[in-house]
């Protein structure tokens, strides 16, 4: 993977994580919010560290996740913004006993 680091942004093969000072404040508030799930706070932390110019390997080590997770999180943020950090709702499993039988 090719990385280009500048003082303004971190570019990763077409991806850019460039955070303004307002966005940085917003991410810090999101991480501190008691009503935010731990997964969302971790994703926010990953994006914040990427915006600071940290390397993928270092972010993965700090967050305790794989480098692939770091890439996935940055991609989700660049494509969907803050909404990309929220876990997508998944469908529930099949009922073991059909409703007709239960009734």
Secondary structure in CASP SS format (residue, H / E / C, confidence):
PFRMAT SS
TARGET T0000
AUTHOR 0000-0000-0000
METHOD secondary structure of the structure
MODEL  1
X C 1.00
X C 1.00
X E 1.00
X E 1.00
X E 1.00
X C 1.00
X C 1.00
X C 1.00
X C 1.00
X E 1.00
X E 1.00
X E 1.00
X C 1.00
X C 1.00
X E 1.00
X E 1.00
X E 1.00
X C 1.00
X C 1.00
X C 1.00
X H 1.00
X H 1.00
X H 1.00
X H 1.00
X H 1.00
X H 1.00
X H 1.00
X H 1.00
X H 1.00
X H 1.00
X H 1.00
X H 1.00
X C 1.00
X C 1.00
X C 1.00
X C 1.00
X C 1.00
X H 1.00
X H 1.00
X H 1.00
X H 1.00
X H 1.00
X H 1.00
X H 1.00
X H 1.00
X H 1.00
X H 1.00
X H 1.00
X H 1.00
X H 1.00
X H 1.00
X C 1.00
X C 1.00
X C 1.00
X C 1.00
X H 1.00
X H 1.00
X H 1.00
X H 1.00
X H 1.00
X H 1.00
X H 1.00
X H 1.00
X C 1.00
X C 1.00
X C 1.00
X H 1.00
X H 1.00
X H 1.00
X H 1.00
X H 1.00
X H 1.00
X H 1.00
X H 1.00
X H 1.00
X H 1.00
X H 1.00
X H 1.00
X H 1.00
X H 1.00
X H 1.00
X H 1.00
X H 1.00
X H 1.00
X H 1.00
X C 1.00
X C 1.00
X C 1.00
X C 1.00
X C 1.00
X C 1.00
X C 1.00
X C 1.00
X C 1.00
X C 1.00
X C 1.00
X C 1.00
X C 1.00
X H 1.00
X H 1.00
X H 1.00
X H 1.00
X C 1.00
END
